[in-house]
Amino acid sequence: MVPLLLVLIGPYGATGAALAVSLANLIAMLFNVFQVNQILPGTARKTFVQSLPFVLAGGLMALTVELIEDPIINLAGGANIMALAILIVVAAVVYIGVVVAVQRQLIIDLIDLSIKALAIEQRWPGLVPARLRTDKQQTSINEQ
């Protein structure tokens, strides 16, 4: 990552730093997938297919930030903390929106897993979605 930072940060600034980090992580991921595929042959293709929605979300997020960066900086009166905060919020909304749109079931499964792992049904049963409630919990909530 350091060599990429040295090469890209000068001519491209923060965008170059982001690109350097992204490229370094991509190279690391490819190396890790290669290693796992050596142990479990045939997993590389599945890993890449499972990664595509997140690559799409990241690409759309980066494109959105690139397209709105200058207008946001002008609107905020320069490159300041307000412009940065707005860009971060927009980037997060785009990324999360795309992931939710293309991986809805995965998000639901992660929420369900979190609810069970944190024992929310015992602490705050009213927060548990109906699909996860047992008949006993449903009766208890209806009585309240």
ZADO-1210 file (C-alpha; in nm, 4 decimals, padded with zeros to 6 digits):
<atoms>
<atom x="00.0000" y="00.0000" z="00.0000" code="MET" pos="1"/>
<atom x="00.2816" y="00.2432" z="00.0843" code="VAL" pos="2"/>
<atom x="00.4363" y="00.2398" z="-00.2671" code="PRO" pos="3"/>
<atom x="00.0942" y="00.2962" z="-00.4201" code="LEU" pos="4"/>
<atom x="00.0306" y="00.5842" z="-00.1798" code="LEU" pos="5"/>
<atom x="00.3622" y="00.7449" z="-00.2710" code="LEU" pos="6"/>
<atom x="00.2872" y="00.7169" z="-00.6424" code="VAL" pos="7"/>
<atom x="-00.0799" y="00.8191" z="-00.6394" code="LEU" pos="8"/>
<atom x="-00.1194" y="01.0743" z="-00.3613" code="ILE" pos="9"/>
<atom x="00.0942" y="01.3416" z="-00.5291" code="GLY" pos="10"/>
<atom x="-00.0935" y="01.3769" z="-00.8564" code="PRO" pos="11"/>
<atom x="-00.4398" y="01.2743" z="-00.7314" code="TYR" pos="12"/>
<atom x="-00.4537" y="01.3801" z="-00.3653" code="GLY" pos="13"/>
<atom x="-00.7244" y="01.2167" z="-00.1543" code="ALA" pos="14"/>
<atom x="-00.8624" y="01.0334" z="-00.4575" code="THR" pos="15"/>
<atom x="-00.5177" y="00.8834" z="-00.5156" code="GLY" pos="16"/>
<atom x="-00.4969" y="00.7757" z="-00.1518" code="ALA" pos="17"/>
<atom x="-00.8374" y="00.6099" z="-00.1762" code="ALA" pos="18"/>
<atom x="-00.7347" y="00.4395" z="-00.4994" code="LEU" pos="19"/>
<atom x="-00.4089" y="00.3174" z="-00.3417" code="ALA" pos="20"/>
<atom x="-00.5931" y="00.1670" z="-00.0444" code="VAL" pos="21"/>
<atom x="-00.8524" y="00.0084" z="-00.2743" code="SER" pos="22"/>
<atom x="-00.5912" y="-00.1430" z="-00.5053" code="LEU" pos="23"/>
<atom x="-00.3860" y="-00.2739" z="-00.2132" code="ALA" pos="24"/>
<atom x="-00.6928" y="-00.4377" z="-00.0626" code="ASN" pos="25"/>
<atom x="-00.7922" y="-00.5843" z="-00.3987" code="LEU" pos="26"/>
<atom x="-00.4456" y="-00.7373" z="-00.4389" code="ILE" pos="27"/>
<atom x="-00.4629" y="-00.8754" z="-00.0833" code="ALA" pos="28"/>
<atom x="-00.8081" y="-01.0225" z="-00.1492" code="MET" pos="29"/>
<atom x="-00.6915" y="-01.1885" z="-00.4712" code="LEU" pos="30"/>
<atom x="-00.3931" y="-01.3383" z="-00.2901" code="PHE" pos="31"/>
<atom x="-00.6150" y="-01.4664" z="-00.0073" code="ASN" pos="32"/>
<atom x="-00.8648" y="-01.6164" z="-00.2535" code="VAL" pos="33"/>
<atom x="-00.5766" y="-01.7863" z="-00.4340" code="PHE" pos="34"/>
<atom x="-00.4512" y="-01.9349" z="-00.1058" code="GLN" pos="35"/>
<atom x="-00.7958" y="-02.0597" z="-00.0034" code="VAL" pos="36"/>
<atom x="-00.8494" y="-02.2066" z="-00.3496" code="ASN" pos="37"/>
<atom x="-00.5285" y="-02.4071" z="-00.3049" code="GLN" pos="38"/>
<atom x="-00.6771" y="-02.5663" z="00.0079" code="ILE" pos="39"/>
<atom x="-01.0386" y="-02.5854" z="-00.1123" code="LEU" pos="40"/>
<atom x="-01.0314" y="-02.6162" z="-00.4917" code="PRO" pos="41"/>
<atom x="-01.3212" y="-02.4506" z="-00.6708" code="GLY" pos="42"/>
<atom x="-01.3871" y="-02.1826" z="-00.4096" code="THR" pos="43"/>
<atom x="-01.2304" y="-01.8964" z="-00.6048" code="ALA" pos="44"/>
<atom x="-01.5146" y="-01.8675" z="-00.8551" code="ARG" pos="45"/>
<atom x="-01.7792" y="-01.8783" z="-00.5820" code="LYS" pos="46"/>
<atom x="-01.5932" y="-01.6144" z="-00.3843" code="THR" pos="47"/>
<atom x="-01.5772" y="-01.3802" z="-00.6833" code="PHE" pos="48"/>
<atom x="-01.9462" y="-01.4292" z="-00.7616" code="VAL" pos="49"/>
<atom x="-02.0384" y="-01.3551" z="-00.3995" code="GLN" pos="50"/>
<atom x="-01.8190" y="-01.0423" z="-00.4058" code="SER" pos="51"/>
<atom x="-01.9732" y="-00.8871" z="-00.7172" code="LEU" pos="52"/>
<atom x="-02.2644" y="-00.7073" z="-00.5463" code="PRO" pos="53"/>
<atom x="-02.0217" y="-00.5396" z="-00.3065" code="PHE" pos="54"/>
<atom x="-01.7850" y="-00.4440" z="-00.5874" code="VAL" pos="55"/>
<atom x="-02.0844" y="-00.2934" z="-00.7698" code="LEU" pos="56"/>
<atom x="-02.1859" y="-00.1008" z="-00.4572" code="ALA" pos="57"/>
<atom x="-01.8316" y="00.0270" z="-00.4051" code="GLY" pos="58"/>
<atom x="-01.7968" y="00.1273" z="-00.7695" code="GLY" pos="59"/>
<atom x="-02.1261" y="00.3166" z="-00.7706" code="LEU" pos="60"/>
<atom x="-02.0316" y="00.4845" z="-00.4438" code="MET" pos="61"/>
<atom x="-01.6941" y="00.5940" z="-00.5846" code="ALA" pos="62"/>
<atom x="-01.8539" y="00.7188" z="-00.9064" code="LEU" pos="63"/>
<atom x="-02.1152" y="00.9146" z="-00.7121" code="THR" pos="64"/>
<atom x="-01.8533" y="01.0788" z="-00.4910" code="VAL" pos="65"/>
<atom x="-01.6394" y="01.1630" z="-00.7939" code="GLU" pos="66"/>
<atom x="-01.9357" y="01.3238" z="-00.9704" code="LEU" pos="67"/>
<atom x="-02.0614" y="01.5286" z="-00.6754" code="ILE" pos="68"/>
<atom x="-01.7315" y="01.6162" z="-00.5046" code="GLU" pos="69"/>
<atom x="-01.6756" y="01.9532" z="-00.6752" code="ASP" pos="70"/>
<atom x="-02.0383" y="02.0739" z="-00.6453" code="PRO" pos="71"/>
<atom x="-02.0461" y="01.9769" z="-00.2764" code="ILE" pos="72"/>
<atom x="-01.7165" y="02.1544" z="-00.2079" code="ILE" pos="73"/>
<atom x="-01.8481" y="02.4668" z="-00.3824" code="ASN" pos="74"/>
<atom x="-02.1778" y="02.4453" z="-00.1923" code="LEU" pos="75"/>
<atom x="-01.9959" y="02.4095" z="00.1419" code="ALA" pos="76"/>
<atom x="-01.7733" y="02.7093" z="00.0701" code="GLY" pos="77"/>
<atom x="-01.4536" y="02.5151" z="00.0129" code="GLY" pos="78"/>
<atom x="-01.2855" y="02.1916" z="00.1104" code="ALA" pos="79"/>
<atom x="-01.3874" y="02.1888" z="00.4760" code="ASN" pos="80"/>
<atom x="-01.5321" y="01.9549" z="00.7358" code="ILE" pos="81"/>
<atom x="-01.8890" y="02.0224" z="00.6172" code="MET" pos="82"/>
<atom x="-01.8052" y="01.9137" z="00.2619" code="ALA" pos="83"/>
<atom x="-01.6321" y="01.6034" z="00.3946" code="LEU" pos="84"/>
<atom x="-01.9290" y="01.5143" z="00.6170" code="ALA" pos="85"/>
<atom x="-02.1751" y="01.5552" z="00.3295" code="ILE" pos="86"/>
<atom x="-01.9611" y="01.3403" z="00.0986" code="LEU" pos="87"/>
<atom x="-01.9300" y="01.0693" z="00.3636" code="ILE" pos="88"/>
<atom x="-02.3058" y="01.0639" z="00.4239" code="VAL" pos="89"/>
<atom x="-02.3842" y="01.0510" z="00.0515" code="VAL" pos="90"/>
<atom x="-02.1257" y="00.7756" z="-00.0020" code="ALA" pos="91"/>
<atom x="-02.2695" y="00.5709" z="00.2850" code="ALA" pos="92"/>
<atom x="-02.6269" y="00.6121" z="00.1609" code="VAL" pos="93"/>
<atom x="-02.5320" y="00.5038" z="-00.1914" code="VAL" pos="94"/>
<atom x="-02.3300" y="00.2028" z="-00.0728" code="TYR" pos="95"/>
<atom x="-02.5884" y="00.0834" z="00.1796" code="ILE" pos="96"/>
<atom x="-02.8726" y="00.1458" z="-00.0652" code="GLY" pos="97"/>
<atom x="-02.7107" y="-00.0641" z="-00.3374" code="VAL" pos="98"/>
<atom x="-02.6219" y="-00.3446" z="-00.0951" code="VAL" pos="99"/>
<atom x="-02.9766" y="-00.3530" z="00.0437" code="VAL" pos="100"/>
<atom x="-03.1192" y="-00.3521" z="-00.3085" code="ALA" pos="101"/>
<atom x="-02.9057" y="-00.6374" z="-00.4407" code="VAL" pos="102"/>
<atom x="-02.8487" y="-00.8375" z="-00.1212" code="GLN" pos="103"/>
<atom x="-03.1791" y="-00.7935" z="00.0641" code="ARG" pos="104"/>
<atom x="-03.1949" y="-01.1512" z="00.1944" code="GLN" pos="105"/>
<atom x="-02.8373" y="-01.1342" z="00.3224" code="LEU" pos="106"/>
<atom x="-02.9188" y="-00.8154" z="00.5144" code="ILE" pos="107"/>
<atom x="-03.2284" y="-00.9791" z="00.6655" code="ILE" pos="108"/>
<atom x="-03.0233" y="-01.2830" z="00.7653" code="ASP" pos="109"/>
<atom x="-02.7579" y="-01.0607" z="00.9270" code="LEU" pos="110"/>
<atom x="-03.0229" y="-00.8697" z="01.1227" code="ILE" pos="111"/>
<atom x="-03.1815" y="-01.1961" z="01.2375" code="ASP" pos="112"/>
<atom x="-02.8425" y="-01.3326" z="01.3416" code="LEU" pos="113"/>
<atom x="-02.7644" y="-01.0129" z="01.5344" code="SER" pos="114"/>
<atom x="-03.1000" y="-01.0257" z="01.7142" code="ILE" pos="115"/>
<atom x="-03.0362" y="-01.3838" z="01.8209" code="LYS" pos="116"/>
<atom x="-02.6708" y="-01.3261" z="01.9147" code="ALA" pos="117"/>
<atom x="-02.7547" y="-01.0232" z="02.1280" code="LEU" pos="118"/>
<atom x="-03.0538" y="-01.2013" z="02.2897" code="ALA" pos="119"/>
<atom x="-03.2758" y="-00.9048" z="02.2071" code="ILE" pos="120"/>
<atom x="-03.5852" y="-01.1258" z="02.2308" code="GLU" pos="121"/>
<atom x="-03.5162" y="-01.1596" z="02.6046" code="GLN" pos="122"/>
<atom x="-03.4321" y="-00.7938" z="02.6707" code="ARG" pos="123"/>
<atom x="-03.6707" y="-00.6128" z="02.4389" code="TRP" pos="124"/>
<atom x="-03.9182" y="-00.8611" z="02.2902" code="PRO" pos="125"/>
<atom x="-04.1162" y="-00.5830" z="02.1241" code="GLY" pos="126"/>
<atom x="-03.8210" y="-00.5103" z="01.8942" code="LEU" pos="127"/>
<atom x="-03.8076" y="-00.8642" z="01.7588" code="VAL" pos="128"/>
<atom x="-03.9660" y="-00.9015" z="01.4129" code="PRO" pos="129"/>
<atom x="-04.2720" y="-01.1280" z="01.4015" code="ALA" pos="130"/>
<atom x="-04.0858" y="-01.3811" z="01.1837" code="ARG" pos="131"/>
<atom x="-03.8482" y="-01.4526" z="01.4740" code="LEU" pos="132"/>
<atom x="-04.0993" y="-01.4628" z="01.7583" code="ARG" pos="133"/>
<atom x="-04.2077" y="-01.7840" z="01.9202" code="THR" pos="134"/>
<atom x="-04.5761" y="-01.8330" z="02.0035" code="ASP" pos="135"/>
<atom x="-04.4998" y="-01.7613" z="02.3718" code="LYS" pos="136"/>
<atom x="-04.3273" y="-01.4303" z="02.2871" code="GLN" pos="137"/>
<atom x="-04.6116" y="-01.3288" z="02.0551" code="GLN" pos="138"/>
<atom x="-04.8690" y="-01.3924" z="02.3300" code="THR" pos="139"/>
<atom x="-04.6605" y="-01.1913" z="02.5798" code="SER" pos="140"/>
<atom x="-04.6377" y="-00.8940" z="02.3419" code="ILE" pos="141"/>
<atom x="-05.0103" y="-00.9050" z="02.2653" code="ASN" pos="142"/>
<atom x="-05.0879" y="-00.8973" z="02.6402" code="GLU" pos="143"/>
<atom x="-04.8815" y="-00.5816" z="02.6847" code="GLN" pos="144"/>
</atoms>
